[in-house]
Amino acid sequence: MKPLMTLAALALAGTAALATPASAALKEGTQAPDFTLPAYLAGKPFTFKLADALKQGPVVVYFFPAAHTDGCNVEAHMFSEAIDKFKALHATVIGVTAGNTGELAAFSTENEHCGGKFAVAADEGAKIAKAYDSTLMIRPGWSDRTSYVIAPSGKITHVYSSLKPQKHVQETLDAVKAIEGAH
């Protein structure tokens, strides 16, 4: 009977580990991996280059699991509502996902999502998410919900990881304000 109980305990622990999001391994102060991705802004395709965006000011790179899913819809809408605050601080916001990438053009335009106010990029195969250690363990090939704030120097100044979308905007906005306050 004991071996069955041990096996059950191991199975339960394994299930709990799979249900936990990956924690962001890239720490504050490390150099952000550079990337170039196909993206959409208000339904129009373009190429997003992190290096170019950093020349304009801080960059918020927020990874999200998939377009047109409940939490991601909420998070995108919250970023669209706050985008003027980010722009006032010379910050660029880019959403990056490996999930439902074929839907990003529509997702970028719809008022209940991005509303055409900021870009979203397609990370096929979650290659960039892997470089940022932001992959979702419960759905391999999709990105976790992790937000990074990157200073114009390319250094990561803030990391926030939570599958709940509600705090990502305030966390990143406060971090961008801290960068601006340091100058």
C-alpha positions as CSV (number, residue, x, y, z in Angstrom):
1,M,0.0,0.0,0.0
2,K,2.9,2.4,0.8
3,P,4.3,2.3,-2.7
4,L,0.9,3.3,-4.2
5,M,0.7,6.2,-1.8
6,T,4.2,7.3,-2.8
7,L,3.4,7.0,-6.4
8,A,0.2,9.0,-5.9
9,A,2.2,11.7,-4.1
10,L,4.7,11.9,-6.9
11,A,2.0,12.1,-9.5
12,L,0.3,14.9,-7.6
13,A,3.6,16.8,-7.2
14,G,4.3,16.4,-10.9
15,T,0.8,17.8,-11.8
16,A,1.4,20.8,-9.5
17,A,4.7,21.5,-11.2
18,L,3.1,21.4,-14.6
19,A,0.3,23.8,-13.5
20,T,2.9,26.4,-12.2
21,P,4.0,29.0,-14.8
22,A,7.7,29.1,-15.6
23,S,9.4,31.8,-13.5
24,A,11.3,34.4,-15.5
25,A,15.0,33.4,-15.3
26,L,16.3,36.6,-16.8
27,K,17.0,38.9,-13.9
28,E,17.1,42.6,-13.5
29,G,20.4,44.0,-14.6
30,T,21.1,41.4,-17.3
31,Q,21.3,42.4,-21.0
32,A,18.1,41.7,-22.8
33,P,18.4,39.4,-25.8
34,D,18.0,41.4,-29.0
35,F,15.3,40.3,-31.4
36,T,13.5,41.1,-34.7
37,L,10.0,39.7,-35.2
38,P,7.1,40.1,-37.7
39,A,4.5,42.3,-36.0
40,Y,1.2,44.1,-36.5
41,L,0.1,47.6,-35.5
42,A,-3.6,48.4,-36.2
43,G,-3.7,45.4,-38.6
44,K,-0.7,46.5,-40.7
45,P,2.3,44.2,-40.8
46,F,5.8,45.5,-40.1
47,T,9.1,44.2,-38.7
48,F,9.7,45.1,-35.0
49,K,13.3,45.4,-34.1
50,L,14.1,45.7,-30.4
51,A,17.4,47.6,-31.0
52,D,15.5,50.3,-33.0
53,A,12.8,50.7,-30.4
54,L,15.4,51.1,-27.6
55,K,16.8,54.1,-29.5
56,Q,13.5,55.9,-28.7
57,G,13.4,55.0,-25.0
58,P,12.5,52.2,-22.7
59,V,10.7,49.2,-24.1
60,V,8.0,47.0,-22.4
61,V,8.1,43.5,-23.8
62,Y,5.2,41.6,-22.5
63,F,4.9,37.9,-23.4
64,F,1.4,36.5,-23.5
65,P,0.1,33.0,-24.2
66,A,-2.2,33.5,-27.2
67,A,-4.4,36.1,-29.0
68,H,-8.1,35.9,-28.4
69,T,-7.9,34.1,-25.1
70,D,-9.6,35.4,-22.0
71,G,-6.6,36.6,-19.9
72,C,-4.7,37.9,-23.0
73,N,-7.8,39.9,-24.1
74,V,-7.9,41.5,-20.7
75,E,-4.2,42.3,-20.6
76,A,-4.1,43.7,-24.2
77,H,-7.1,45.9,-23.4
78,M,-5.5,47.2,-20.2
79,F,-2.3,48.0,-22.1
80,S,-4.3,49.8,-24.8
81,E,-6.1,51.9,-22.1
82,A,-2.7,52.9,-20.5
83,I,-0.7,53.4,-23.7
84,D,-0.8,57.2,-23.6
85,K,0.9,57.0,-20.1
86,F,3.7,54.9,-21.6
87,K,4.1,57.2,-24.6
88,A,4.3,60.2,-22.3
89,L,7.4,58.5,-20.8
90,H,8.8,57.7,-24.3
91,A,8.3,54.0,-23.8
92,T,7.4,51.5,-26.5
93,V,5.0,48.6,-25.6
94,I,5.2,45.4,-27.6
95,G,3.2,42.2,-27.0
96,V,4.9,39.0,-28.0
97,T,3.1,35.6,-28.4
98,A,3.7,32.2,-29.9
99,G,0.0,31.3,-29.7
100,N,-2.7,31.9,-32.3
101,T,-0.2,34.0,-34.3
102,G,-2.4,33.8,-37.4
103,E,-4.9,36.0,-35.5
104,L,-2.6,38.9,-34.6
105,A,-3.6,41.2,-37.4
106,A,-7.2,41.2,-36.2
107,F,-6.1,41.2,-32.5
108,S,-4.1,44.3,-33.1
109,T,-7.0,46.3,-34.4
110,E,-10.0,45.2,-32.3
111,N,-11.0,47.8,-29.7
112,E,-11.6,45.2,-27.0
113,H,-8.0,44.1,-27.4
114,C,-5.1,46.3,-28.7
115,G,-7.3,48.9,-30.3
116,G,-4.6,49.7,-32.9
117,K,-2.7,51.5,-30.1
118,F,0.4,49.2,-29.8
119,A,2.1,46.4,-31.7
120,V,1.9,42.7,-31.2
121,A,4.5,40.3,-32.6
122,A,4.5,36.7,-33.7
123,D,7.1,34.5,-32.0
124,E,6.7,31.3,-34.1
125,G,8.0,28.3,-32.1
126,A,8.4,30.6,-29.0
127,K,12.1,31.2,-29.9
128,I,12.2,34.6,-28.4
129,A,10.2,33.5,-25.4
130,K,12.8,30.8,-24.8
131,A,15.6,33.4,-25.0
132,Y,13.8,35.3,-22.3
133,D,12.9,32.1,-20.4
134,S,9.2,32.9,-20.7
135,T,7.7,29.7,-22.0
136,L,4.6,28.2,-20.7
137,M,5.2,24.8,-19.1
138,I,1.5,23.7,-19.3
139,R,1.4,24.4,-23.0
140,P,4.8,23.9,-24.7
141,G,5.4,26.2,-27.6
142,W,3.4,29.0,-26.1
143,S,4.8,31.9,-24.1
144,D,4.2,32.5,-20.4
145,R,2.6,35.8,-19.2
146,T,5.8,37.6,-18.3
147,S,6.6,41.3,-18.7
148,Y,10.0,42.9,-19.0
149,V,11.0,46.5,-18.9
150,I,14.2,47.2,-20.8
151,A,16.1,50.5,-20.4
152,P,17.5,52.2,-23.5
153,S,20.9,50.7,-22.6
154,G,19.4,47.2,-23.2
155,K,19.5,46.2,-19.6
156,I,16.5,44.6,-18.0
157,T,15.3,46.8,-15.2
158,H,12.1,45.0,-14.2
159,V,10.6,41.5,-14.5
160,Y,7.0,40.6,-13.6
161,S,5.6,37.1,-14.1
162,S,2.1,36.0,-13.4
163,L,-0.6,34.2,-15.3
164,K,-3.1,36.7,-13.9
165,P,-3.1,39.7,-16.3
166,Q,-4.3,42.4,-13.9
167,K,-1.0,43.7,-12.5
168,H,1.2,43.7,-15.6
169,V,0.3,47.2,-16.8
170,Q,0.8,48.9,-13.4
171,E,4.0,46.9,-12.7
172,T,5.6,47.9,-16.0
173,L,4.3,51.5,-15.9
174,D,5.9,52.0,-12.4
175,A,9.2,50.5,-13.7
176,V,9.2,52.8,-16.7
177,K,8.6,55.8,-14.4
178,A,11.5,54.7,-12.3
179,I,13.8,54.7,-15.4
180,E,12.6,58.2,-16.3
181,G,13.0,59.4,-12.7
182,A,16.6,58.1,-12.7
183,H,17.5,60.5,-15.6
